[in-house]
Every structure is written in C-alpha cells, then in structure tokens.
Amino acid sequence: MVDLFALQDKVTQRVSVSIGPAMIVSSARASETRKGNLRAEDAVLRAKALELQPVSMENFKKMQDFYRQALKLEPENVIAQYGLAVALGRWRGNFVSKLSAEQLLTAEREIQALTASVVQSEPDSPRSRSLLA
C-alpha cells in the first residue's frame, strides 16, 4: 500500500512537471494572438469575479461599473455587452422593490440596447439566445 502511494506521488509529480511548461507556452501563444484591450479584459474578469460574491446592491453596482469600464475601452466587446445586460437584469430582478420606476425603465432600455447589439454581432450564439429569452 505504501508503494502504491509512492508511485501515485511520482506519477503526479511527472505529469505536473510535463504539463506545466506546455501550459506556459500555450498561454504565451494565446497572449500573442489576443486582439483585445488587456485593461478591458481585466475589467470583464473583475466583473465576473463579483458574480461569485454575495448578492448585494453594492456588488451589482461594482459589477456594472466594471462592465462599463470595459465598454469604454472596447465599445464592441460582446462579452462586456452581454455581461452588463445580464448584470442589469439580475440587479433589477433582485432589487425591484428598492429601485425607482425611472431606474427600472432606464435599466430595461439599456438591456434592450445591449441585447440588440449582442444579437447583431452574434445572431446564433448562446449569448444572444439567452438574452432574447
């Protein structure tokens, strides 16, 4: 039994040593071909990280702010458009009783505009279908 665990440790070590460099090379190649703005991508990732946090008005506000930052840097960023539309919809749905009629209407109009832009860019994508649903 001890030999089995020792063998497992050796195999794990060899696999991690061989995969590690391949992952670094793959990441480097991906970064070379990346066409997007890195600051916009960072803002999108920060917004997505907030999805893992507890639901709160503050977290939804920050999430919207990060997606808006990404869109200022890359107005045609479909992932940021989609993310902002979803964040606005969830914000509206979770806090409908705390929002004014004007806030709800503004959010609805923005969601519609973002949805139209995503659908125009990716008519048959799961993102488009999700927003249309």
C-alpha positions in Angstrom: 0.0 0.0 0.0 2.9 2.4 0.8 4.5 1.6 -2.5 1.2 2.4 -4.3 1.0 5.9 -2.7 4.7 6.5 -3.5 4.0 5.5 -7.1 1.0 7.8 -7.2 3.1 10.7 -6.0 5.8 10.1 -8.6 3.2 9.9 -11.4 1.6 13.1 -10.2 4.9 14.9 -10.0 5.9 13.8 -13.5 2.6 14.8 -15.0 2.7 18.2 -13.4 6.3 18.8 -14.5 5.4 17.9 -18.1 2.2 19.8 -18.3 3.5 23.0 -16.6 5.7 24.1 -19.4 3.1 23.2 -22.0 0.6 25.4 -20.2 3.0 28.3 -20.1 3.8 28.0 -23.8 0.1 27.8 -24.6 -0.7 30.9 -22.5 2.1 32.8 -24.2 0.9 32.0 -27.6 -2.7 33.0 -26.7 -1.4 36.3 -25.4 0.4 36.9 -28.6 -2.7 36.5 -30.7 -5.0 38.3 -28.3 -6.5 41.3 -30.1 -8.5 42.8 -27.3 -7.5 45.5 -24.9 -6.0 44.0 -21.8 -7.5 46.6 -19.5 -10.9 45.8 -20.9 -10.4 42.1 -20.4 -9.2 42.8 -16.8 -12.4 44.8 -16.1 -14.6 42.0 -17.5 -12.8 39.5 -15.3 -13.2 41.7 -12.3 -16.9 41.9 -13.0 -17.2 38.2 -13.4 -15.4 37.7 -10.1 -18.1 39.7 -8.4 -20.7 37.2 -9.6 -19.2 34.8 -7.0 -19.7 37.3 -4.2 -22.9 37.6 -2.1 -25.8 39.3 -3.8 -25.9 42.9 -2.8 -26.7 46.3 -4.3 -23.0 47.2 -3.8 -21.7 44.2 -5.7 -24.1 44.7 -8.6 -23.1 48.4 -8.8 -19.4 47.4 -8.9 -20.2 44.7 -11.5 -22.0 47.2 -13.7 -19.1 49.7 -13.3 -16.5 47.1 -14.4 -18.5 46.2 -17.5 -19.0 49.9 -18.3 -15.2 50.4 -18.0 -14.6 47.6 -20.4 -17.1 49.0 -22.9 -15.5 52.5 -22.7 -12.2 50.8 -23.7 -13.8 48.5 -26.3 -17.4 49.5 -27.2 -17.9 46.5 -29.4 -16.8 44.0 -26.7 -19.7 41.4 -26.9 -18.7 39.7 -23.7 -18.9 43.0 -21.8 -22.2 43.9 -23.5 -23.7 40.5 -22.6 -22.3 40.7 -19.0 -23.7 44.2 -18.5 -27.1 43.2 -19.8 -27.2 40.1 -17.5 -26.0 42.2 -14.5 -28.6 44.8 -15.1 -31.3 42.2 -15.4 -30.2 40.4 -12.2 -29.9 43.8 -10.4 -33.4 44.7 -11.5 -34.8 41.3 -10.6 -33.2 41.1 -7.2 -33.9 44.7 -6.1 -37.1 45.6 -7.9 -38.7 46.8 -4.7 -35.7 49.1 -3.9 -35.4 50.7 -7.3 -37.4 53.7 -8.6 -39.6 53.5 -11.6 -37.0 55.6 -13.5 -34.2 53.2 -12.6 -36.2 50.2 -13.7 -37.1 51.9 -17.0 -33.5 53.0 -17.7 -32.2 49.5 -16.9 -34.8 48.0 -19.3 -33.9 50.3 -22.1 -30.2 49.6 -21.6 -30.8 45.9 -21.5 -32.8 46.1 -24.8 -30.0 48.1 -26.5 -27.3 45.7 -25.3 -29.3 42.7 -26.4 -29.8 44.2 -29.9 -26.0 44.8 -30.1 -25.1 41.3 -29.0 -27.7 39.7 -31.3 -26.4 41.8 -34.2 -22.8 40.7 -33.5 -23.6 37.1 -32.8 -27.1 36.2 -34.1 -26.9 32.5 -33.5 -24.8 32.4 -30.3 -25.9 31.0 -26.9 -25.4 34.6 -25.5 -27.9 36.0 -28.0 -30.4 33.3 -27.3 -30.0 33.7 -23.6 -30.7 37.5 -23.8 -33.6 37.1 -26.1 -35.1 34.5 -23.7 
